[in-house]
Amino acid sequence: MRERAALHPLLAWSALAVYIILGAVVAAHHEPWRDEADAWLVARDADPLTFVRRASLSGTPALWHLILVPLARGGAPYESQKALHLAIAAATVALLLFRAPFPPLTRLAAAFSYFLAYEYAIVVRSYALMVLLLLLIAMAYRSRLTHPYRYAIPIALLANTSTHGLFVAALLGLFFVYETRLTQWKAAAVMLLGGLLAVAQLAAAPGERATTFVRIQPAAAVAMFGDAFAPMFGRWIGALAAAAVLVSATVWLLRRRMLLLLLWSWYAALLFIFTFWWIGGIRHAGLLLVLLLVILWMAESDATEERSPARTLCFAALTAALLLGDFATFAVDRVDLRGAYSGAKEMADFLRVRGLTENPIAAHSETTTSAVAPYLDHPLWYAGIEEYGTFTMWDKKFDAGTDVPYPVAVQRARRRFAADRRALLLLNVEVPAPAQEGLELVYRTQRPVFAHPDEQFWLYRFR
């Protein structure tokens, strides 16, 4: 491997310290939304059978939920998942700063870019684990033939982080088998077992899955590539940034055609998901950037020639795009410190201060109001499905429940709690004339919600 440009240890340690401090400050002010709450609730409340069944219904393997189980069931506070998540993100950035074979400025720009410093650090999801495993795979790539298990084990785990991770891991496994001609069959078997475990989870509840996520997005490629390489800068700047980075990277990788084929195979698989199943927003777009970092790491690990103009142009374009991501990080950090990502914590704080956390609470809609559930001492009664619960099952019953109109949900809640004067009603919409509906407004969230405006909440009492 060509000797890589050194990043001075003092600068690397300083950058990591700044990353952790800034991350801790923003995370402390970040209000978790429903997707962050849902994983915690599954880890805390689901029995083993439901745990596996829900993985199938939600369309994602349950490795992240499993990791949360010791915290959620061991009595740790809800906030503890933020600390775990930030630790995973910091480990990822440490790998970049200390081990990545990239130019120093590229490493620094990547560490503080939007996805690695905010989306996969502050917003608690399984993607942070996925990115860490991807970088561990990139680091193990050079020794994949001499130490194949260092390469195979993170690939097997990657398959169980998300559906996207399963596709990425499957292609890594196929390329490894092609490259080794099954001479490393034991390592290939480890990868296969990881993939089969993920597939088994996804197939655990056939025919029960909701259809909510099946949405065709014809413009997914343009939107996702733009968000990946210039987040929050608009479609045209994003498209230009993506074109500059991907064209220059493709030109440089022409001499490493297997890696180039792997990259574009990954992109084809993800764009198929984005276009024909679920685009999922900007957090999924970041995977396109991370996968390019992985391929470039692999390419640099095998490179022996002197630096070429194509390589220089590739890293110049990539670094420029990452610097745009740094500006996006600064902007979103400011917004998150000043505003609310979700209104769930504010509503929960009100319930706690007023001593209402023990009161029966009917709620609608299930998706939005579930963001409040981790803060409560008992389940919510979801009017859409007319059952007590916390996490969302994503089955056909849930799907039908989301279609229940709010006036019908109010009627159901009033009928269910007619004899309980302590009962409350939690909605994410305002009732236009509450008195006519037999309701009295108790509280509405006050802070502006910048990320998920459908997670502003109104709390009513039945009159």
C-alpha positions in Angstrom: 0.0 0.0 0.0 1.2 3.5 -0.8 2.3 5.5 2.2 -0.6 7.7 3.2 -0.4 11.3 4.2 -0.2 11.6 7.9 -2.6 13.4 10.1 -0.7 14.7 13.1 -1.8 12.8 16.2 -2.4 15.9 18.2 -4.7 17.3 15.5 -6.5 13.9 15.2 -7.0 13.7 19.0 -8.1 17.3 19.1 -10.6 16.8 16.3 -12.0 13.7 18.0 -12.4 15.6 21.3 -14.2 18.5 19.6 -16.4 16.0 17.8 -17.4 14.3 21.0 -18.0 17.5 22.9 -20.1 19.1 20.2 -22.0 15.9 19.7 -22.7 15.6 23.4 -24.0 19.2 23.6 -26.3 18.8 20.6 -27.5 15.4 21.7 -28.4 16.7 25.1 -30.7 19.3 23.4 -32.1 16.9 20.8 -35.7 15.7 21.3 -36.1 12.1 20.0 -38.8 11.6 17.4 -41.0 8.5 16.9 -38.4 6.4 15.0 -35.9 6.9 17.8 -38.6 6.1 20.4 -39.8 3.0 18.5 -36.5 1.1 18.7 -36.2 1.8 22.4 -39.8 0.7 23.0 -39.4 -2.6 21.1 -36.2 -3.3 23.1 -38.0 -2.5 26.4 -41.5 -4.0 25.8 -41.5 -6.7 23.1 -41.6 -10.4 24.1 -39.2 -12.6 22.1 -41.8 -13.8 19.6 -43.1 -10.2 19.0 -39.5 -9.0 18.8 -38.8 -11.3 15.8 -42.2 -10.9 14.2 -41.9 -7.1 14.3 -38.5 -7.2 12.6 -40.3 -8.8 9.6 -43.2 -6.3 9.7 -41.0 -3.3 9.9 -38.8 -4.5 7.1 -35.5 -4.3 9.1 -33.5 -6.9 11.0 -33.3 -6.3 14.7 -29.6 -6.1 15.6 -29.9 -2.5 16.8 -32.9 -3.3 18.9 -31.1 -6.3 20.4 -28.2 -4.0 21.4 -30.6 -1.7 23.2 -32.2 -4.5 25.2 -29.7 -4.4 28.1 -30.2 -0.7 28.5 -34.0 -0.7 28.0 -34.7 -3.7 30.2 -31.9 -3.0 32.7 -33.5 0.2 34.0 -31.3 2.7 32.2 -33.0 6.0 31.3 -34.3 6.6 27.8 -31.5 9.2 27.3 -28.9 6.4 27.6 -29.4 5.3 24.0 -28.1 8.8 23.0 -24.8 8.1 24.8 -24.5 4.6 23.3 -25.3 6.0 19.8 -22.8 8.9 20.2 -20.1 6.4 21.3 -20.7 4.4 18.2 -20.5 7.5 16.0 -17.3 8.6 17.8 -15.7 5.2 17.2 -16.5 5.6 13.5 -14.9 9.1 13.4 -11.9 7.8 15.2 -11.4 5.2 12.5 -11.6 7.9 9.9 -9.2 10.2 11.6 -6.6 7.6 12.6 -6.8 4.8 10.1 -8.4 6.0 6.8 -5.9 6.2 3.9 -7.3 9.6 2.9 -5.7 13.1 2.6 -5.7 14.8 6.0 -8.3 17.5 4.9 -10.6 14.8 3.6 -10.5 13.0 6.9 -11.3 16.2 8.9 -14.0 17.3 6.5 -15.6 13.8 6.7 -15.5 13.7 10.5 -17.6 16.9 10.7 -19.8 16.4 7.7 -23.6 16.3 8.0 -24.1 12.6 8.0 -21.3 11.6 10.3 -21.6 14.5 12.7 -25.4 14.8 12.8 -27.7 12.4 11.0 -25.7 9.3 12.1 -24.5 10.8 15.5 -27.4 12.8 17.0 -30.5 11.2 15.5 -30.5 7.8 17.2 -31.1 5.1 14.6 -29.4 1.8 13.4 -27.5 3.7 10.7 -24.6 4.6 13.0 -23.9 1.0 13.7 -24.2 0.3 9.9 -21.6 3.0 9.2 -19.2 1.7 11.8 -19.4 -1.8 10.5 -18.8 -0.5 6.9 -15.6 1.2 8.0 -14.4 -1.8 9.8 -15.0 -3.8 6.6 -13.0 -1.2 4.6 -10.2 -1.4 7.2 -10.1 -5.2 7.0 -10.3 -5.3 3.2 -6.5 -5.2 2.6 -6.0 -8.4 4.8 -9.2 -10.1 3.7 -7.3 -13.1 2.2 -4.9 -13.5 5.1 -7.3 -12.7 7.9 -10.7 -13.5 6.3 -12.7 -13.6 9.6 -11.9 -9.9 10.3 -13.6 -9.2 7.0 -16.4 -11.8 7.2 -17.7 -11.1 10.8 -18.5 -7.4 10.2 -20.2 -8.3 6.9 -22.4 -10.8 8.7 -23.3 -8.2 11.3 -23.9 -5.6 8.6 -26.6 -7.8 7.1 -28.5 -7.6 10.3 -28.5 -3.8 10.7 -31.1 -2.9 8.1 -32.5 -3.9 4.8 -30.0 -1.6 3.1 -27.3 -3.3 5.1 -28.5 -6.7 3.9 -28.2 -5.7 0.3 -24.8 -4.2 0.8 -23.5 -7.2 2.7 -24.9 -9.7 0.1 -23.0 -8.0 -2.7 -19.8 -8.0 -0.5 -20.3 -11.7 0.0 -20.8 -12.4 -3.7 -17.8 -10.5 -4.7 -15.7 -12.2 -2.0 -16.8 -15.6 -3.3 -16.0 -14.7 -6.9 -12.6 -13.4 -5.9 -11.6 -16.3 -3.7 -13.3 -19.1 -5.8 -14.5 -20.5 -2.4 -10.9 -21.1 -1.2 -12.0 -19.1 1.8 -15.3 -21.1 2.2 -15.4 -20.9 6.0 -15.3 -17.1 5.9 -17.9 -17.1 3.1 -20.1 -19.4 5.3 -19.9 -16.8 8.1 -21.2 -14.1 5.7 -23.9 -16.5 4.4 -25.1 -17.3 7.9 -25.4 -13.6 8.8 -27.4 -13.0 5.6 -29.6 -16.0 6.2 -30.3 -14.8 9.8 -31.4 -11.4 8.4 -33.6 -13.0 5.7 -35.2 -15.3 8.4 -36.1 -12.2 10.4 -37.6 -10.4 7.4 -39.6 -13.4 6.4 -40.9 -14.2 9.9 -44.5 -12.8 9.3 -45.5 -13.3 5.7 -48.6 -11.7 4.5 -49.1 -9.5 7.6 -47.0 -6.5 6.6 -48.6 -3.1 6.1 -48.5 -1.6 2.7 -47.6 1.9 4.0 -44.1 1.9 2.7 -44.7 0.8 -0.9 -44.3 4.1 -2.7 -42.8 4.6 -6.2 -40.5 7.6 -6.4 -39.4 8.2 -10.1 -37.0 11.0 -9.2 -35.4 9.2 -6.4 -31.9 9.0 -8.0 -31.6 12.7 -8.5 -32.9 13.6 -5.0 -30.9 11.0 -3.2 -27.5 11.7 -4.9 -28.0 15.4 -4.4 -28.8 15.0 -0.7 -25.8 12.6 -0.3 -23.2 15.0 -1.6 -24.6 18.4 -0.8 -27.2 18.0 1.9 -29.5 21.0 2.4 -28.1 22.9 -0.6 -30.9 22.3 -3.0 -31.4 20.0 -5.9 -29.2 21.7 -8.5 -26.2 22.3 -6.3 -26.6 18.7 -5.0 -26.8 17.3 -8.6 -23.6 19.2 -9.6 -21.7 18.1 -6.4 -22.8 14.5 -7.0 -21.8 14.5 -10.6 -18.4 16.0 -9.9 -17.6 13.5 -7.1 -19.0 10.4 -8.9 -17.5 11.1 -12.3 -14.0 11.8 -10.8 -14.3 8.7 -8.6 -15.3 6.6 -11.5 -12.4 7.8 -13.7 -9.9 7.0 -10.9 -11.5 3.6 -10.2 -11.3 2.5 -13.8 -8.1 0.6 -13.0 -9.8 -1.1 -10.1 -12.8 -2.4 -12.0 -14.0 -4.9 -9.4 -14.3 -2.1 -6.8 -16.0 0.2 -9.4 -18.4 -2.6 -10.2 -19.1 -3.2 -6.5 -19.8 0.5 -5.9 -22.3 0.8 -8.8 -23.9 -2.5 -7.8 -24.5 -1.1 -4.4 -25.9 2.1 -5.8 -28.2 0.1 -8.2 -29.5 -1.9 -5.2 -30.1 1.1 -3.0 -31.7 3.1 -5.9 -34.0 0.2 -6.5 -35.1 0.4 -2.9 -35.5 4.2 -3.0 -37.4 4.2 -6.2 -39.8 1.2 -5.8 -40.1 0.7 -2.1 -39.2 3.5 0.3 -37.1 6.5 -0.2 -36.9 7.3 3.5 -35.5 10.8 3.3 -32.1 12.3 3.7 -30.8 9.8 6.3 -30.9 7.1 3.6 -29.2 9.3 1.1 -26.1 9.4 3.3 -25.5 5.7 2.7 -24.5 6.7 -0.9 -21.8 8.9 0.5 -20.6 6.3 3.1 -20.4 3.6 0.5 -18.2 5.8 -1.7 -15.9 6.4 1.3 -15.7 2.6 1.8 -14.8 1.9 -1.8 -12.2 4.7 -1.9 -10.7 3.3 1.4 -10.5 -0.2 -0.3 -9.0 1.3 -3.4 -6.3 3.2 -1.4 -5.5 0.1 0.5 -4.6 -1.8 -2.7 -3.0 1.2 -4.5 0.8 0.9 -5.2 1.3 3.5 -8.0 2.2 7.1 -7.3 -0.6 9.6 -6.9 -2.3 10.2 -10.2 -4.1 13.3 -11.4 -7.3 11.3 -11.4 -6.9 10.4 -7.8 -6.1 14.0 -6.9 -9.2 15.3 -8.7 -11.3 12.6 -7.0 -10.3 13.6 -3.5 -10.5 17.3 -4.3 -14.1 16.9 -5.5 -15.0 14.6 -2.5 -13.4 17.0 0.0 -15.3 20.0 -1.5 -18.6 18.1 -1.1 -17.7 17.1 2.5 -17.0 20.7 3.3 -20.5 21.6 2.1 -21.6 18.9 4.5 -19.7 20.6 7.3 -21.7 23.8 6.7 -24.9 21.8 6.8 -23.8 20.3 10.1 -23.3 23.8 11.6 -26.7 25.0 10.3 -28.7 22.0 11.6 -26.8 22.0 15.0 -27.9 25.6 15.5 -31.5 24.8 14.6 -31.5 21.7 16.9 -30.1 23.7 19.8 -32.7 26.5 19.4 -35.8 24.6 18.2 -37.4 21.2 18.9 -36.8 18.1 16.7 -40.1 16.8 18.1 -42.7 18.0 20.6 -42.8 14.7 22.4 -40.4 15.5 25.2 -42.1 18.9 25.9 -45.5 17.1 26.2 -43.9 14.4 28.4 -42.3 17.1 30.6 -45.7 18.7 31.1 -47.3 15.4 32.0 -44.6 14.7 34.6 -44.6 18.1 36.2 -48.4 18.0 36.5 -48.3 14.5 37.9 -50.3 13.1 35.0 -48.0 10.3 33.8 -50.1 7.7 35.7 -53.4 8.8 34.1 -54.9 6.7 31.3 -54.1 8.3 28.0 -55.9 7.6 24.7 -53.8 8.7 21.7 -54.1 9.2 17.9 -52.3 8.8 15.5 -50.3 5.9 16.6 -47.2 6.8 14.6 -46.8 10.3 16.0 -48.0 9.9 19.6 -45.8 6.8 20.1 -42.9 9.4 20.4 -44.3 10.2 23.9 -44.5 6.6 25.1 -40.9 6.1 26.3 -41.4 8.8 28.9 -44.6 7.3 30.4 -45.1 4.7 33.2 -47.8 2.8 31.3 -48.8 2.1 27.7 -51.0 4.4 25.6 -54.4 3.4 24.4 -54.2 3.8 20.6 -57.7 4.7 19.3 -56.9 3.6 15.7 -56.4 0.0 16.7 -58.4 0.3 20.0 -55.6 -1.4 22.0 -53.0 -0.5 24.6 -49.5 -0.4 23.3 -46.2 1.4 23.0 -44.2 0.5 19.9 -45.6 0.3 16.4 -46.1 -3.2 14.8 -46.3 -2.0 11.2 -48.9 -4.8 10.4 -52.2 -4.5 8.5 -54.1 -3.7 11.7 -51.8 -0.7 12.3 -52.2 0.3 8.7 -56.0 0.4 9.0 -55.6 2.3 12.3 -53.7 5.1 10.7 -56.7 5.6 8.3 -59.1 6.2 11.2 -60.3 9.9 11.0 -59.6 12.0 14.1 -63.3 12.6 14.9 -63.9 8.8 14.9 -60.8 8.3 17.1 -62.2 10.9 19.6 -65.5 9.1 19.7 -63.7 5.8 20.3 -61.7 7.2 23.1 -64.7 8.8 24.8 -66.6 5.6 24.6 -63.6 3.6 26.0 -63.0 5.9 29.0 -66.6 7.1 29.7 -66.4 6.0 33.3 -62.9 7.3 34.0 -62.7 11.0 34.9 -58.9 10.8 35.0 -58.5 9.8 31.3 -56.8 12.1 28.9 -56.7 12.4 25.1 -53.4 13.0 23.2 -53.6 14.1 19.6 -51.1 15.5 17.1 -53.8 17.8 15.6 -55.9 20.5 17.2 -59.6 19.9 17.7 -61.3 22.9 16.1 -64.1 23.2 18.7 -63.2 21.1 21.7 -66.2 22.1 23.8 -68.6 20.9 21.1 -66.7 17.6 21.2 -67.0 17.3 25.0 -63.2 18.1 25.4 -61.3 20.6 27.4 -57.8 21.6 26.3 -55.2 20.9 29.0 -52.0 21.7 27.2 -50.5 22.2 23.7 -46.8 22.1 22.9 -45.3 25.6 22.6 -41.8 25.2 21.0 -41.6 25.3 17.2 -40.9 21.9 15.8 -38.5 22.2 12.9 -38.0 18.5 11.8 -41.3 16.8 12.3 -44.1 19.3 12.5 -46.6 16.4 12.8 -45.2 15.8 16.3 -46.7 18.9 17.8 -49.2 17.7 20.4 -52.5 18.7 22.0 -53.7 17.2 25.3 -57.4 17.2 26.2 -59.5 16.1 29.1 -63.0 14.6 28.6 -65.7 16.8 30.1 
